[in-house]
């Protein structure tokens, strides 16, 4: 009898797991969301009571820059990747704007949230891929790449930027932290200034060594226990060396560009790299 009970419990666990992993079935349930409040239908949101991602200044800034690069009318022939897409919110906004949107997410728990969103919205130009972003070569090329909150979770960011240069035809939108110079305090525990990949920056511990995956933050790195934040000048040089001939910093991702202390206190900004056509 004990064996039968155990088998039944295993069967029930498998069924529940399959429901979450294959949300196109009729019993799909919404997993808890941690970051992206996505409007699934009028009055139906992934994080009720929180501001919608659609209304965030970063989304508007991203779409403005895509419009500058590709024209007034978004086309499904324009393929845009959202790297480390977390719960899929920005990928959804790209698809709703009319682009062929591809979200790539390496952490399975986040990917299941993306699949749930995909099931609910049923947009033909919305796609999600469960893979490490370092395998992006297998999924490109892309006309544009939106890389938000990802680069500073990698241990070889310069090499990854070089990869992006190989798979991006036109535009890179990079929203990232960078390593501050000595004497500048930000609310993160970083190593002293050092060198990695021949570039300067600081190390950041993503989680304690030996932490099981299910106990790691859903926002933490995938595949590396610590990450390397490039110093701003070395970050800019790495983007340029990756083949983006025009390079600038875009400030309108902030709600209040004049007095908002966000950039200084977080050492984070939005960088845009453009290739010559």
N, C-alpha and C positions, 0 to 999 in steps of 0.2 A: 504493500500500500504506500509506504514511504517513497519507493521508487516511482510509483505512478504519480504521486503528488508532485514530486520533483520534475518529472517529465511534463506534467501539465503546466507548472509554473514556467518552465523553459519555453513551452509552446506559446503561452500567453505573452511572454517577454518578446519572443520573436515576432509575433503578430503586431504588437505595439511598435516595435522597432521598424517593421516594414511599413506601417501606416505613416510614420514620420519620414521615412526615406522615400516613399513613393506617394507624395501628396496629391497626385492626380486622381486618386481613388475617392470614393464618396465620403469616407470617414476622416478626411484630412483634418487635423486639429492644428491650431496655431501654437508654435513653440514660443517661449518668452523671448522678446526682443530686448536688446541692451543699449542700442544706439540710434537706430534709424526709425523715426516715426513716419511710416509710409501710409498714404491714404489708399486703401484697397477699394473702397466704395464710399459714397457720401455717408459720413457719420461712422465709418468703420476704419479704424486705424490700428497700426501695430503697437503703438505705445500711447494709449488714450491719455489725454490731458497734457501731452507734451507738444511743443511747436512742431509743425509738419516740416519734414526735410525740404519739401517743395518750396517753402517760404524762406529758406536760409540764403543769406547773401552769397555764400560760396557757390550755390547752384546757379544763381543768376550770373555770377562772374564767369563760371565755366561756359555757360551757354552763349554769353556775349562773345567770348574769345573764339569759340567754335564758329559763330556766325561771321566774325571777321575773317577767319581762315577759309570758310567753305561757302559763304554766301547766305542770303536771306532765307532760302528755302531748304531746310534740312532734307537730306535724301537718304533713303535706306541703302543706297550704294556707298555711303560714307560709313566705314566701319570704325567704331570707337570702342576701345577697351577700357574697362574700369578695373584696375589692378588692386588685389587685396580688397575686394568689394565688400567684405564684412557681411552685412545683411541685405545687400542689394539695392539700397536706396538710391544711390547715385546712378547705378545702371538703369534703374526704372526711369529716372528723370531724363536720361539720355534717350531711352526708347520713346518716352512720351513726347520728346521734342522732335522725333522723326528719324533719328539715326539708327543704324544697325548696331545695337548695343550688346557688348559681350562682357560679362562680369566674371572675373577669375578669382577664386577663393580657395585657400589651402586648408583651412581649418574646417573639419567636417561639421561641427555643431553650427557654425555660421552658414555653411553651404546648405544645410537643411532649411534654414530660414529663407535663404534665397529661393530654394525650390518651392517652399510654401507660397512666397510672393508670386513666383512664376505661375503657379497653379491658380491663384486667385485672380490675377490680372489677365492671363491668356493673351499676351501681346506677341504677335508673330515675329516682331523684331527685337524681342528680349531673350537673351540667352545667358546661361550660367554654366561655367566649367569648374569642376572640382579638381584643382591641381595646384602645385607649388608655382608661384609666379616666376620662379627661376627657370621653369620649362616653357616660357612664353614663346620661344622659337618654334615650338610645335603647333602653336595656335595662330600665329601671325600670317601675313603682315596686317597692320592696321593703319588707317589714315591718320588717326589721332589716338593718343593715350592719355587717360586721366589717372594719375598716380597720386592718390590722396591718403596720407597717414600710413604709408607703407615703407618708404625708403629708409627711414630711421629705425626700422625693425630688422634690417638686414646686416649681416656681418661683412659683406663685400659690396657696398653700395656703388663704388666706382665701376666695378665689373658689371653690375646690373644696369647701370646707366649706359654702358657700352652696348649691352644687349638691346636695350630699348632703341638705341640709335640704329640698330640693324633691322628692327621690325617695324619701325615707325616711318611712314611715308612723308608726313607733313608736320604734325604738331604734337608737342609734349606739354601737358599741364601737370606740374609737380607741386603739390602742397605738402610741405615737409618741415620738420624741425631741422636745425643745423646746430653745430657745436658753437657755443658762445666763446668769445675770447676770455682770457684771464681777467678777473675782476668784475665780471658780469654775472649776477646771480639769477638763476631761473629755478623753478620748483621741481627739479629733477636731480637725481644723484648721478653725476657723471665723473668719469676718470679724469686725471690730469691730461692736458693736451699731449697727444702722442701721434704716432704715424702708423697707418695701415694702408696697404695697397699703394704705398708711395705717396699717400696724401694725409694731411693733418686732420685731426678730429679727436673725438672722445668716445670711450666705451660706455655702454649702458647695459646693466644687467636686466634682462627681461623677466627672469624668474630664478628662484634658487635652484642650484644644481640638484637633479634628482626629482624635481617636482613632477608628479604624474600629469599626463596631458589633460585629464578631466579636472584637475585642480588649477590649471593655468588660466590666466585671464583670457577671455575670448578675443581680447584686443592684442594679445602678446604675439611674438614672432612664432613662425613655424619652421622648425628645422635647425634653429640656432639658439643657444641659451643666452647669448649676449649680442648686442648690435653695436654698430659704429656710426656715430653721427659725424658727418663731414663738417669741417669748418666752412663758413660761408664762401670764402674766396676759392677754396678747393672744390666745393660743390659746384660753383659756377664754372670753374675750369673743366670739371668732369663732364658737365652737360655740353659745353662747347666741344670738348674732345670727342664726344659721342656723335658729332656731326650736325648739331643744331646751330646753324650759322647766325641766326638772330636770337638774342637772349635778353629777356627783360623780366622785371619783377612787377606783378600785378597786385595793386593794393585794394581794388574794389571788392575783394572777398570779405572785407570788413564792413560792419554795419555803420560805423562812424570812423571814417578814415583819418580825420584830423587828430582827435584826442584819444583814440582807442589805444591802450598800452599793450595790446595783445602781442604784437610783433616783438617788442623789446623784452617783455616779461616771459615770453615763451620761446624766443629764438625760433620763430616759425613764420613762414611766408609762402606765397604762391609764386612760383617761377614758371615762365613760359619759354619754351624753346621751339623755334620754327626752322624748318629746312627750306632751302631755296627750291623753287619749283622748276 
